[in-house]
Structure formats: C-alpha cells, structure tokens
Amino acid sequence: MSEIELLSTITCPKCNHSQLEEMPTTACQFFYECTHCKSILKPLRGDCCVFCSYGTVKCPPIQKGNCCCE
C-alpha cells in the first residue's frame, strides 16, 4: 500500500491563484475560501470535497480507495 499524501495545491477556478494546503484526514472539506479573491469553492458534482475538485492530489479517503469520504 502506498503512503497517503496530505498536501495538495488548490487552484481557484475564478482567479487562478494556487495555494498549498494540508488535507484533513478525519473529514471532508466541503468549502474552501480562496486566499486571494475570497471566493468560496464547493466540490464539483460527483466529487466528495474541494481537494478532489480543485487540488493536485485527491483527498485521503479517495487515495485509500474508498468511494467517498465517510
């Protein structure tokens, strides 16, 4: 089993600003405020969290092979 990555770079779809963030391991993150334009990001349809939608690395539960956050 490969090691779970906990860092992901989120890119805001509105202003294209990127920010390295540490992902939570005990819960999904449904909302994220862009540090540049202050837009509130929500997961895209079919994704469980903002990291799966806008991050460079999927969230820990998806990395573990679970179908969604629990």
Buried (B, 14 or more C-beta within 10 A) or exposed (E): EEEEEBEBEBBBEEEEEBBEBEBBEEEBBEEBEBEEEEEEBEBEEEBBBBBBBBBEBBBBBBBEEEEEBE
